[in-house]
Amino acid sequence: MTDFAVTRREPSLAWWGMAMFIAAEATLFGVMVATYFYLRFKNLQWPPQGIPDPKLAVPLVLLGVLVATSVPMQLALRAAHARRLGAARLFLFVAMIVQAGYSMRTVRSTTRCSAPTTPMSRSGWC
């Protein structure tokens, strides 16, 4: 065994994994932007006729809750740097519980049919 580390010339597997993750997220974001412009140019009036205006109060509150989870994440990072494992786990658990509640609320609100005349309501899914 030698006393010096062997240097790698190619990127590590972690680098490739992160590159693939970033590429997938960039693709997802690009598709959402393209969908927005597609719908915007196909329907000059938004929302289309017969669909009520969207309510913004609940999504804005949920956005605030999701952004607020950055506080326990930052506290967990500081606790981890200070080598306080119990506090780091507690802060991560708090952030995970809040994010799980956010996810359940989001799934519940998106699976419910908002209008009785939607194709989903006629299909028997609602």
Backbone as JSON, one array per atom type, in Angstrom:
{
  "sequence": "MTDFAVTRREPSLAWWGMAMFIAAEATLFGVMVATYFYLRFKNLQWPPQGIPDPKLAVPLVLLGVLVATSVPMQLALRAAHARRLGAARLFLFVAMIVQAGYSMRTVRSTTRCSAPTTPMSRSGWC",
  "N": [[0.85, -1.17, 0.0], [0.57, 2.21, -0.8], [1.76, 5.45, 0.32], [0.52, 7.67, -0.6], [-2.37, 9.25, -2.03], [-4.31, 7.98, -4.68], [-4.94, 9.69, -7.57], [-7.88, 10.43, -9.33], [-8.7, 10.59, -12.73], [-11.04, 10.76, -14.15], [-14.47, 11.91, -13.79], [-16.2, 11.34, -10.68], [-18.6, 8.82, -9.61], [-20.53, 10.01, -8.03], [-20.45, 12.63, -8.97], [-21.44, 12.25, -11.58], [-23.99, 11.32, -10.94], [-25.11, 13.59, -9.7], [-24.98, 15.35, -11.85], [-26.8, 14.12, -13.62], [-29.14, 14.35, -12.1], [-29.44, 17.16, -11.99], [-29.75, 17.67, -14.7], [-32.17, 16.32, -15.18], [-33.93, 17.81, -13.55], [-33.69, 20.32, -14.76], [-34.76, 19.74, -17.24], [-37.41, 19.1, -16.51], [-38.24, 21.6, -15.48], [-37.97, 23.14, -17.81], [-39.91, 21.92, -19.44], [-42.21, 22.6, -18.02], [-42.21, 25.41, -18.34], [-42.41, 25.55, -21.13], [-44.93, 24.37, -21.45], [-46.52, 26.26, -20.18], [-46.27, 28.46, -21.99], [-47.3, 27.24, -24.29], [-49.99, 26.71, -23.54], [-50.75, 29.33, -23.06], [-50.6, 30.61, -25.59], [-52.42, 29.1, -27.04], [-54.84, 29.54, -25.74], [-56.21, 32.51, -25.56], [-57.61, 33.84, -23.64], [-57.34, 33.59, -20.2], [-58.26, 32.22, -17.14], [-59.71, 29.62, -19.24], [-63.04, 29.82, -20.77], [-65.76, 29.06, -18.63], [-64.31, 27.99, -16.55], [-63.62, 28.63, -13.19], [-61.97, 31.5, -11.69], [-58.69, 31.0, -10.37], [-58.06, 30.35, -6.92], [-55.85, 32.0, -4.76], [-55.01, 32.06, -2.12], [-54.6, 29.68, -0.49], [-52.48, 28.28, -1.95], [-50.43, 30.22, -1.64], [-50.06, 30.31, 1.13], [-49.21, 27.66, 1.54], [-46.82, 27.78, 0.08], [-45.39, 29.57, 1.7], [-45.15, 27.97, 4.01], [-43.59, 25.87, 3.03], [-41.25, 27.24, 2.31], [-40.55, 28.08, 4.83], [-39.55, 25.79, 5.96], [-36.89, 25.84, 5.45], [-35.66, 27.0, 7.57], [-35.51, 25.09, 9.87], [-33.87, 23.32, 8.48], [-31.51, 24.77, 8.06], [-30.8, 25.16, 10.72], [-30.33, 22.5, 11.41], [-28.09, 21.99, 9.84], [-26.22, 23.71, 11.04], [-26.16, 22.57, 13.59], [-25.12, 20.07, 12.95], [-22.57, 20.77, 12.05], [-21.56, 21.65, 14.44], [-21.32, 19.28, 15.69], [-23.48, 18.22, 17.09], [-25.39, 15.78, 17.24], [-27.94, 14.86, 18.08], [-29.53, 17.21, 18.13], [-29.35, 17.94, 15.43], [-30.66, 15.78, 14.21], [-33.21, 16.15, 15.3], [-34.0, 18.65, 14.22], [-33.98, 17.99, 11.49], [-36.01, 16.08, 11.52], [-38.21, 17.67, 12.22], [-38.37, 19.35, 9.95], [-38.9, 17.38, 8.04], [-41.42, 16.42, 8.85], [-43.02, 18.72, 8.51], [-42.73, 19.07, 5.73], [-43.83, 16.67, 4.84], [-46.48, 17.01, 5.65], [-47.1, 19.17, 4.0], [-46.86, 17.91, 1.5], [-48.91, 15.96, 1.66], [-51.15, 17.62, 1.85], [-51.01, 18.94, -0.6], [-51.29, 16.8, -2.42], [-53.83, 15.93, -1.7], [-55.37, 18.16, -2.4], [-55.0, 18.28, -5.13], [-56.07, 15.94, -6.13], [-58.73, 16.09, -5.8], [-61.77, 16.87, -7.41], [-62.54, 19.97, -8.84], [-64.68, 21.17, -10.14], [-68.03, 20.3, -11.0], [-68.46, 19.66, -13.65], [-66.26, 18.73, -14.99], [-64.15, 16.71, -17.13], [-63.01, 14.69, -15.6], [-64.85, 14.35, -13.51], [-67.02, 13.34, -14.85], [-65.98, 10.96, -15.63], [-66.03, 9.25, -13.53], [-64.04, 9.22, -11.62], [-64.17, 11.04, -9.57]],
  "CA": [[0.0, 0.0, 0.0], [1.39, 3.42, -0.91], [1.45, 6.5, 1.28], [-0.16, 8.8, -1.24], [-3.67, 8.92, -2.61], [-4.36, 7.85, -6.13], [-5.85, 10.71, -8.11], [-8.73, 9.96, -10.43], [-8.75, 11.52, -13.84], [-12.42, 10.88, -14.63], [-15.39, 12.32, -12.72], [-16.68, 10.26, -9.83], [-19.99, 8.43, -9.8], [-21.35, 11.03, -7.38], [-20.53, 13.76, -9.9], [-22.35, 11.87, -12.66], [-25.33, 11.28, -10.37], [-25.58, 14.97, -9.52], [-25.19, 15.91, -13.19], [-28.06, 13.57, -14.13], [-30.22, 14.96, -11.33], [-29.6, 18.54, -12.44], [-30.3, 17.61, -16.06], [-33.58, 15.95, -15.08], [-34.67, 18.95, -13.0], [-33.71, 21.36, -15.78], [-35.73, 19.29, -18.24], [-38.74, 19.27, -15.92], [-38.52, 23.03, -15.44], [-38.15, 23.57, -19.19], [-41.21, 21.43, -19.91], [-43.25, 23.42, -17.39], [-42.21, 26.72, -19.0], [-42.94, 25.35, -22.48], [-46.37, 24.13, -21.31], [-47.14, 27.55, -19.9], [-46.38, 29.23, -23.23], [-48.22, 26.53, -25.19], [-51.37, 26.99, -23.11], [-51.0, 30.77, -23.18], [-50.83, 30.96, -26.98], [-53.6, 28.41, -27.52], [-56.0, 30.15, -25.09], [-55.9, 33.92, -25.35], [-58.21, 34.23, -22.37], [-57.01, 32.63, -19.16], [-58.58, 30.83, -17.45], [-60.68, 29.48, -20.32], [-64.45, 30.0, -20.44], [-66.37, 28.0, -17.85], [-63.46, 27.59, -15.42], [-63.54, 29.76, -12.28], [-60.63, 32.04, -11.41], [-58.04, 30.24, -9.31], [-57.88, 30.98, -5.61], [-54.41, 32.04, -4.49], [-54.69, 32.12, -0.69], [-54.04, 28.42, 0.0], [-51.14, 28.03, -2.48], [-49.44, 31.13, -1.07], [-49.78, 29.84, 2.5], [-48.39, 26.46, 1.4], [-45.48, 28.22, -0.32], [-44.74, 30.09, 2.9], [-44.8, 26.84, 4.88], [-42.48, 25.15, 2.42], [-40.04, 28.07, 2.44], [-40.2, 28.13, 6.25], [-38.79, 24.6, 6.34], [-35.46, 26.09, 5.31], [-35.13, 27.37, 8.9], [-34.97, 23.92, 10.57], [-32.77, 22.71, 7.71], [-30.3, 25.54, 8.37], [-30.44, 24.83, 12.1], [-29.76, 21.15, 11.38], [-26.73, 22.11, 9.3], [-25.35, 24.29, 12.08], [-26.0, 21.57, 14.65], [-24.22, 19.03, 12.45], [-21.21, 21.32, 12.06], [-21.15, 21.72, 15.85], [-21.28, 17.89, 16.13], [-24.61, 17.94, 17.99], [-26.15, 14.85, 16.43], [-29.33, 14.83, 18.52], [-30.2, 18.42, 17.66], [-29.43, 17.87, 13.98], [-31.73, 14.84, 13.89], [-34.48, 16.77, 15.68], [-34.34, 19.68, 13.22], [-34.32, 17.29, 10.25], [-37.31, 15.46, 11.73], [-39.22, 18.74, 12.15], [-38.5, 19.73, 8.54], [-39.52, 16.27, 7.32], [-42.84, 16.38, 9.21], [-43.68, 19.85, 7.84], [-42.76, 18.8, 4.3], [-44.79, 15.59, 4.61], [-47.8, 17.64, 5.73], [-47.26, 19.94, 2.76], [-47.08, 16.97, 0.4], [-50.24, 15.37, 1.79], [-52.13, 18.67, 1.53], [-50.94, 19.17, -2.03], [-51.87, 15.65, -3.11], [-55.26, 15.93, -1.43], [-56.04, 19.23, -3.14], [-54.93, 18.05, -6.58], [-56.85, 14.77, -6.53], [-60.14, 16.42, -5.67], [-62.31, 17.58, -8.57], [-62.96, 21.3, -8.42], [-65.95, 21.55, -10.76], [-68.78, 19.08, -11.29], [-68.59, 19.42, -15.09], [-64.97, 18.4, -15.58], [-64.1, 15.35, -17.68], [-62.71, 13.75, -14.53], [-66.06, 14.05, -12.74], [-67.87, 12.5, -15.69], [-65.35, 9.66, -15.83], [-66.25, 8.43, -12.35], [-62.9, 9.27, -10.71], [-64.42, 11.96, -8.46]],
  "C": [[0.9, 1.23, 0.0], [0.91, 4.46, 0.08], [0.73, 7.69, 0.66], [-1.46, 8.32, -1.89], [-3.57, 8.86, -4.12], [-5.37, 8.88, -6.65], [-6.61, 10.11, -9.28], [-8.75, 11.01, -11.52], [-10.16, 11.71, -14.37], [-13.32, 11.31, -13.47], [-15.92, 11.12, -11.95], [-18.13, 9.92, -10.16], [-20.94, 9.43, -9.15], [-21.52, 12.25, -8.29], [-21.51, 13.46, -11.01], [-23.79, 11.81, -12.15], [-25.91, 12.67, -10.2], [-25.82, 15.62, -10.88], [-26.49, 15.4, -13.8], [-29.26, 14.16, -13.4], [-30.49, 16.38, -11.81], [-30.18, 18.57, -13.86], [-31.78, 17.26, -16.04], [-34.42, 17.11, -14.55], [-34.76, 20.08, -14.02], [-34.71, 21.01, -16.88], [-37.15, 19.48, -17.74], [-39.14, 20.74, -15.9], [-38.77, 23.58, -16.85], [-39.49, 23.13, -19.76], [-42.35, 22.25, -19.29], [-43.34, 24.8, -18.04], [-42.79, 26.59, -20.4], [-44.45, 25.11, -22.44], [-47.11, 25.42, -21.02], [-47.33, 28.34, -21.19], [-47.31, 28.56, -24.24], [-49.67, 26.83, -24.83], [-51.71, 28.47, -23.29], [-51.31, 31.15, -24.62], [-52.05, 30.25, -27.57], [-54.89, 29.02, -26.95], [-55.67, 31.6, -24.78], [-56.52, 34.45, -24.07], [-57.88, 33.16, -21.34], [-57.62, 33.06, -17.87], [-59.64, 30.75, -18.54], [-62.12, 29.62, -19.83], [-64.95, 28.79, -19.65], [-65.54, 27.51, -16.68], [-63.33, 28.79, -14.5], [-62.1, 30.24, -12.08], [-59.98, 31.26, -10.27], [-57.93, 31.05, -8.03], [-56.4, 30.9, -5.24], [-54.05, 31.97, -3.01], [-54.01, 30.83, -0.22], [-52.67, 28.13, -0.63], [-50.07, 28.97, -1.91], [-49.08, 30.75, 0.36], [-48.9, 28.6, 2.44], [-46.96, 26.79, 0.95], [-44.71, 28.76, 0.88], [-44.31, 28.99, 3.85], [-43.6, 26.09, 4.32], [-41.18, 25.94, 2.52], [-39.59, 28.11, 3.9], [-39.44, 26.89, 6.7], [-37.29, 24.78, 6.12], [-34.84, 26.49, 6.65], [-34.66, 26.14, 9.67], [-33.85, 23.22, 9.79], [-31.45, 23.44, 7.99], [-29.84, 25.27, 9.8], [-29.83, 23.44, 12.19], [-28.33, 21.18, 10.85], [-25.77, 22.67, 10.35], [-25.11, 23.3, 13.22], [-25.05, 20.47, 14.2], [-22.77, 19.51, 12.43], [-20.67, 21.42, 13.48], [-21.08, 20.33, 16.48], [-22.32, 17.59, 17.22], [-25.6, 17.08, 17.21], [-27.63, 14.83, 16.8], [-30.11, 16.04, 18.02], [-30.36, 18.41, 16.14], [-30.55, 16.93, 13.55], [-33.1, 15.44, 14.2], [-34.91, 17.8, 14.64], [-34.69, 19.04, 11.87], [-35.69, 16.63, 10.35], [-38.42, 16.49, 11.64], [-39.44, 19.15, 10.7], [-39.2, 18.63, 7.75], [-41.02, 16.2, 7.62], [-43.59, 17.51, 8.5], [-43.79, 19.59, 6.34], [-43.72, 17.66, 3.97], [-46.22, 16.12, 4.69], [-48.1, 18.46, 4.49], [-47.59, 19.01, 1.6], [-48.47, 16.36, 0.46], [-51.32, 16.38, 1.43], [-52.16, 18.92, 0.03], [-51.58, 18.03, -2.81], [-53.38, 15.63, -2.91], [-55.98, 16.99, -2.25], [-55.98, 19.01, -4.65], [-55.74, 16.85, -7.02], [-58.34, 15.01, -6.42], [-60.6, 17.16, -6.92], [-62.88, 18.91, -8.12], [-64.3, 21.7, -9.0], [-66.71, 20.28, -11.15], [-68.87, 18.77, -12.78], [-67.26, 19.09, -15.76], [-65.02, 17.0, -16.18], [-63.8, 14.31, -16.61], [-63.97, 13.38, -13.76], [-67.01, 13.18, -13.54], [-67.28, 11.1, -15.86], [-65.53, 8.73, -14.64], [-65.1, 8.43, -11.37], [-63.17, 10.16, -9.51], [-65.62, 11.51, -7.66]]
}
